[in-house]
């Protein structure tokens, strides 16, 4: 399943390199803390907050 990275507001400017890039979720955090997601994209791997990852529908 393909996902894409979506940043909004101030973080969109800070993380413009990763904005809107499709990728594959490798793992998700399940602990009490933040639920971060590790995503593998064409330009590399990145860890982002889970709330900034969206599923691409229709694939």
Helices and strands as residue ranges (DSSP letters): E 2-5, H 10-14, E 22-28, E 36-41, E 44-49, G 50-52, E 53-55
